[in-house]
Amino acid sequence: MPDRRVPRAFTLPWGSGQITEEAHIEGGLHQPALQLLKYELGEKKGQTAIRFAAFDEEGHMEQRPLIVNEREVTALRKEIARSPRLKALLKRLVED
């Protein structure tokens, strides 16, 4: 598996910046990951976002939706707990 240290750079058509936190686990067919992105350049400069991603066995980002199996939820929750800003933003996503 490739180097998963953070921060590390990302580039998207609408901006680039740093992956500042990442929670990932080894899944059955792929590696589910949630990444906290901090835009430093482009039209999204200054914004923070969550990327839901999955990586294949060679560490390449898959070009399909992230699917998290219910058996992976506990392990992924433990990884999210180690990323406080990512966890806080996810909480905002599901709060009433």
N, C-alpha and C positions, 0 to 999 in steps of 0.2 A: 504494500500500500504506500502511496506517495506521502511526502511530508505534509502533515496537517497542522503545523504550527500556526498560531495567530499572534499578531496580525499578519495578514498576507494580502496581496493585491487582488482586485477583481476589476474587470472591465465589461461594461454593457453598452449598448448603443446610446443610451441616454445619460451615461455618467460612469465614473470610475472612482475607486477609493480602496478601502481596506475592509477585509473580513475581520471584525474585531472579536467576535466570539463564535464558537461553533460547537454544537452538540451532535455527535454522530455515533453510530453503533454498527457492529457487524451484523447484517441481516442474513437471511437465507440466500437470496439471489442477488442482493445488492447491499450497499451501505447507505441507509437513510441518514440525512444530515439536515439540520436547521442551522442557518448561518445568519448572524447579525451583521448587516452591511452598513458601513458609514461612508456616504458619498462625499468625495473631496473635490471632484471636478464634474463639469457638465451641468445640465439643466436641473438635476436633483441635488446639486451641491448643498451640503449642510444637513441633508435629510438622513434618516436612519430607516432601514427596511429589514424585513425577514425574508430570506430565500429558503424555500422548501426544495431540497434537492436530493438526488440519489446518485451514487457513484457505482460504476461497475467494478469487477474484480481487479482491473488494472488501474483503477483510480480515476477514470475518465467520467465526467459528468454525463449522466444519461439524458437523452433528449425525449423524455416522457415524464408524466406526472409522478410525483412521489407517492408511493403506496406504503403505509405502515401497517403491518399485520398486528392484530391484537396481542400476539405473543411478544411483540417488540416494544410495547408501550412502557412497561416497567423499566426496562433497560434504558430507553430513550429518556424517560422522565428523570432517571438518575443522572444522566449526562446533562440534561437541561439545568438541573439544580446546580451544576458546577459553572454555569454561565449566567450570572445574576441579571445583567441587562437584557439578555435574550429572554430569560424567564419573566421579567417584569413586563416586557412588551407583549409576550404571549398571553400573560394574565389579562392585559387590557383587551386583547382580542376576544376573550371568552367571558368577561365580566358582564353582569347585567347593569 
